[in-house]
Amino acid sequence: MYGPPPRRQRPQRAKELYMDALTSLLVPIHREGTRFIIAFAIATLVLFLIWEPLGWLGVILTLWCVYFFRDPDRLTPTRKGLVIAPADGVVNMITEAAPPPELGLGEELRPRISIFMNVFNCHVNRVPIAGRVTRTAYKPGKFLNADLDKASDENERAAILIETEDGKSFVSVQIAGLVARRIVNGAVEGQSYETGERYGIIRFGSRVDVYLEPGMAPLVAVGQLAVAGETVLADTETSEGRREAAIR
């Protein structure tokens, strides 16, 4: 009953596994990456003309560029009240902080969850909770290491304020990093978005902060891996306290 499949089924099974692997690799590419991929490819051809080993280095860098700008679909939980990760990466900080002043929310402290994206993470950003974007704001700044706490205040950033249908407010902030020099924020003021919808991208290596409602408990822990559009960061409909975690 639990033995290998009949011999006649094995070629079909092998084909299915091959197609699954191919599909997992051939994901869509974000439009922001097109010109970079073309530039890397052209540079690679030039490097081959100069010296073949350099050309192969260019191939590796071009493949990395394609990988960096991947834009895969995600399976997003759609239950009302869930706050979902807006970015891939590591939860590197959970603290209490006032949201960016340019949003006009005052100085009341809110739980802030910071997700750090390295150069190998998918950098497409997603709306953390369904609602209407009531304000967007851009602030120029420095390009400190996005892993630092002060990056939230001093680095270049783009913030969106989201109001849910029950009157709650949440903030998502794209923060430039040490090598990041371009924040793309496509959110439109006055427009409503579903949880997990794409709204922007950051190049290359950066951070996204999510500010919850005052008093809400984060359901993730520092050091945890987050998947944009999938990982639940918080829940407006639970009284569960802040989660703790330990390495096992």
Backbone torsions as a table, in degrees:
resi	resn	phi	psi	omega
1	MET	NA	-35.1	-177.4
2	TYR	-109.5	16.4	179.9
3	GLY	-78.2	-176.5	179.6
4	PRO	-65.9	154.3	179.5
5	PRO	-65.4	155.4	176.8
6	PRO	-52.7	150.7	-174.8
7	ARG	-56.8	-37.6	-177.7
8	ARG	-67.8	-19.8	-179.6
9	GLN	-89.2	-14.9	-173.6
10	ARG	-65.2	-43.9	177.6
11	PRO	-58.8	-40.1	178.7
12	GLN	-65.1	-41.6	179.5
13	ARG	-65.0	-41.5	179.1
14	ALA	-62.7	-39.4	178.4
15	LYS	-63.9	-41.4	179.6
16	GLU	-63.8	-42.1	178.8
17	LEU	-64.3	-39.6	179.3
18	TYR	-64.3	-43.7	-179.0
19	MET	-67.5	-36.8	177.5
20	ASP	-63.1	-44.0	179.5
21	ALA	-64.6	-41.0	-179.5
22	LEU	-65.8	-41.4	179.6
23	THR	-63.8	-37.7	-179.6
24	SER	-67.5	-25.1	179.7
25	LEU	-88.2	-38.7	-175.6
26	LEU	-89.1	68.8	179.3
27	VAL	-90.0	158.9	178.4
28	PRO	-61.4	154.5	179.1
29	ILE	-108.9	134.8	177.9
30	HIS	-65.7	141.4	-175.8
31	ARG	-60.5	-25.3	178.1
32	GLU	-64.4	-21.0	-175.5
33	GLY	-90.6	-12.3	-173.1
34	THR	-55.9	-51.4	-176.1
35	ARG	-68.4	-30.1	177.4
36	PHE	-69.4	-41.7	179.5
37	ILE	-63.6	-42.3	177.7
38	ILE	-62.6	-42.9	-179.9
39	ALA	-63.8	-42.5	178.6
40	PHE	-63.5	-40.7	-179.1
41	ALA	-64.9	-42.8	178.6
42	ILE	-63.8	-44.1	178.3
43	ALA	-60.7	-36.0	179.0
44	THR	-64.4	-42.7	177.5
45	LEU	-60.8	-41.7	178.6
46	VAL	-63.6	-41.6	-179.7
47	LEU	-63.9	-36.7	176.6
48	PHE	-63.1	-37.2	179.0
49	LEU	-68.7	-31.9	-179.5
50	ILE	-77.0	-51.7	-176.8
51	TRP	-164.2	123.9	-171.9
52	GLU	-54.5	-45.0	178.8
53	PRO	-57.5	-35.7	176.4
54	LEU	-65.0	-35.3	178.4
55	GLY	-62.1	-41.3	178.7
56	TRP	-67.9	-32.2	173.1
57	LEU	-63.3	-39.9	176.8
58	GLY	-63.0	-36.9	177.1
59	VAL	-60.7	-44.7	179.9
60	ILE	-61.9	-44.2	-179.3
61	LEU	-66.7	-35.9	178.0
62	THR	-66.0	-41.8	177.9
63	LEU	-64.1	-38.2	176.1
64	TRP	-63.3	-40.6	-179.8
65	CYS	-61.8	-42.5	176.7
66	VAL	-60.8	-44.7	-179.0
67	TYR	-63.5	-40.2	-177.9
68	PHE	-62.4	-40.3	-175.0
69	PHE	-92.6	17.4	177.5
70	ARG	-63.4	150.3	-177.0
71	ASP	-139.5	71.2	-175.8
72	PRO	-75.4	155.7	171.2
73	ASP	-72.1	153.8	178.7
74	ARG	-129.6	152.5	179.3
75	LEU	-94.7	97.3	-171.5
76	THR	-93.0	127.3	172.7
77	PRO	-62.1	133.5	-173.3
78	THR	-112.5	4.4	-180.0
79	ARG	-63.8	135.8	-178.7
80	LYS	-56.0	136.8	174.9
81	GLY	98.0	-10.9	-179.3
82	LEU	-82.9	134.7	174.5
83	VAL	-103.0	120.6	-172.1
84	ILE	-108.1	148.9	-179.6
85	ALA	-58.0	130.1	178.5
86	PRO	-86.4	-5.9	-175.1
87	ALA	-149.2	152.7	169.4
88	ASP	-77.2	148.8	174.9
89	GLY	144.8	-161.2	-178.3
90	VAL	-108.3	134.5	173.1
91	VAL	-70.7	102.1	-173.7
92	ASN	-99.2	-6.8	-178.0
93	MET	-161.8	136.3	170.2
94	ILE	-133.1	119.9	-174.8
95	THR	-150.8	-179.8	173.9
96	GLU	-106.7	129.3	-178.0
97	ALA	-155.6	156.1	174.2
98	ALA	-79.7	140.8	178.8
99	PRO	-66.0	165.5	-179.5
100	PRO	-52.2	130.8	-175.7
101	PRO	-61.6	-25.7	-178.2
102	GLU	-66.2	-12.0	177.7
103	LEU	-87.8	-11.8	176.2
104	GLY	72.1	30.5	-178.8
105	LEU	-94.3	1.6	-178.4
106	GLY	83.7	-169.8	-174.4
107	GLU	-109.8	13.5	176.4
108	GLU	-63.9	133.2	-178.4
109	LEU	-72.6	141.9	177.2
110	ARG	-131.0	154.7	172.2
111	PRO	-63.5	131.5	179.4
112	ARG	-122.4	125.0	177.9
113	ILE	-108.6	122.5	-178.5
114	SER	-108.3	129.9	179.1
115	ILE	-116.3	118.2	-178.4
116	PHE	-93.7	128.1	179.4
117	MET	-106.4	122.7	173.6
118	ASN	-90.1	179.8	-172.9
119	VAL	-71.9	-3.6	178.2
120	PHE	-103.7	-8.1	177.0
121	ASN	-78.2	155.4	169.8
122	CYS	-69.5	130.4	-173.2
123	HIS	-103.4	11.0	175.4
124	VAL	-75.6	130.0	-177.3
125	ASN	-103.5	147.8	-173.8
126	ARG	-128.9	152.6	179.4
127	VAL	-67.6	126.5	-173.9
128	PRO	-76.3	-21.0	-180.0
129	ILE	-155.3	147.7	-178.6
130	ALA	-66.0	137.5	179.1
131	GLY	166.0	-173.0	-179.2
132	ARG	-103.6	131.6	176.2
133	VAL	-76.6	108.9	-176.5
134	THR	-93.9	-15.7	177.5
135	ARG	-159.6	141.5	170.9
136	THR	-124.4	147.7	-178.4
137	ALA	-149.9	139.1	177.1
138	TYR	-118.3	137.6	178.2
139	LYS	-133.3	118.5	175.7
140	PRO	-68.0	157.9	-179.3
141	GLY	-174.9	-158.4	-177.6
142	LYS	-83.7	179.4	178.0
143	PHE	-128.4	57.1	177.6
144	LEU	-73.3	166.8	174.6
145	ASN	-55.7	122.2	-175.6
146	ALA	-66.7	-10.7	178.9
147	ASP	-77.9	-12.6	-178.0
148	LEU	-83.7	147.1	179.8
149	ASP	-61.8	-40.9	-176.2
150	LYS	-70.1	-8.7	177.1
151	ALA	-62.5	-28.9	179.5
152	SER	-62.8	-32.5	-177.3
153	ASP	-96.4	-34.1	-169.3
154	GLU	-102.4	-21.9	-176.2
155	ASN	-82.4	160.6	171.5
156	GLU	-58.3	139.4	-176.5
157	ARG	-152.4	159.7	173.3
158	ALA	-134.3	125.6	-174.2
159	ALA	-119.4	148.2	172.4
160	ILE	-128.3	141.6	176.2
161	LEU	-107.0	125.4	-177.3
162	ILE	-115.8	128.6	175.9
163	GLU	-112.5	127.7	-179.4
164	THR	-83.3	168.9	-176.8
165	GLU	-66.8	-19.7	178.0
166	ASP	-97.0	14.3	172.0
167	GLY	89.0	4.3	177.7
168	LYS	-83.0	155.3	-179.3
169	SER	-126.1	141.9	179.8
170	PHE	-137.6	153.0	-177.1
171	VAL	-127.2	137.2	172.8
172	SER	-123.2	128.2	-175.7
173	VAL	-124.5	119.1	173.4
174	GLN	-85.5	126.5	-176.2
175	ILE	-121.4	126.6	178.1
176	ALA	-67.8	154.7	-179.0
177	GLY	-116.2	-161.4	-175.4
178	LEU	-62.1	-41.0	179.9
179	VAL	-111.5	-1.4	178.0
180	ALA	-76.5	131.0	179.6
181	ARG	-131.3	13.6	-177.2
182	ARG	-153.7	116.9	173.7
183	ILE	-108.4	125.7	176.3
184	VAL	-110.2	114.1	178.7
185	ASN	-116.2	105.3	-177.2
186	GLY	-94.9	5.6	-179.6
187	ALA	-67.3	140.1	-177.1
188	VAL	-112.4	126.5	178.5
189	GLU	-59.8	135.4	179.5
190	GLY	89.8	-9.8	-177.7
191	GLN	-94.7	143.2	178.2
192	SER	-93.4	144.4	-178.8
193	TYR	-131.0	150.6	173.9
194	GLU	-89.2	156.1	177.3
195	THR	-57.5	131.3	176.4
196	GLY	88.8	-3.0	176.9
197	GLU	-66.4	141.6	177.3
198	ARG	-69.2	140.4	176.5
199	TYR	-139.9	-4.8	-180.0
200	GLY	-179.0	-177.3	180.0
201	ILE	-156.4	152.8	176.0
202	ILE	-127.2	138.5	174.4
203	ARG	-114.1	138.9	-15.0
204	PHE	-125.6	107.1	-176.2
205	GLY	90.0	115.2	-170.2
206	SER	-168.2	-159.7	-176.5
207	ARG	-150.8	152.1	172.7
208	VAL	-128.2	128.2	175.7
209	ASP	-102.8	139.2	173.8
210	VAL	-119.3	124.5	176.7
211	TYR	-101.9	123.1	-179.9
212	LEU	-88.9	176.9	172.0
213	GLU	-66.3	145.0	177.2
214	PRO	-53.1	133.8	177.6
215	GLY	89.3	-10.2	-180.0
216	MET	-73.6	151.3	-179.0
217	ALA	-104.9	125.2	174.6
218	PRO	-64.2	140.7	179.5
219	LEU	-105.6	20.8	173.9
220	VAL	-126.5	168.2	-179.0
221	ALA	-124.9	155.9	177.1
222	VAL	-60.5	133.7	-177.8
223	GLY	96.8	-11.2	-179.0
224	GLN	-77.0	142.9	175.3
225	LEU	-79.3	134.8	178.2
226	ALA	-113.5	142.6	177.2
227	VAL	-116.1	120.5	-178.1
228	ALA	-58.0	132.3	177.6
229	GLY	81.1	-0.8	-176.6
230	GLU	-131.5	-45.5	-175.2
231	THR	-72.6	128.4	178.6
232	VAL	-81.3	119.5	179.1
233	LEU	-90.2	-33.9	-176.8
234	ALA	-162.8	169.7	-177.1
235	ASP	-144.4	120.1	-179.3
236	THR	-71.8	-13.8	-174.4
237	GLU	-108.5	24.2	177.2
238	THR	-130.9	151.9	176.5
239	SER	-104.0	8.9	179.4
240	GLU	-60.3	139.1	178.4
241	GLY	-76.6	178.1	-179.8
242	ARG	-61.0	134.7	-179.0
243	ARG	-80.5	143.2	173.4
244	GLU	-112.0	157.6	-178.4
245	ALA	-147.0	158.9	178.0
246	ALA	-142.0	148.5	177.6
247	ILE	-74.5	129.2	179.4
248	ARG	-113.9	NA	NA
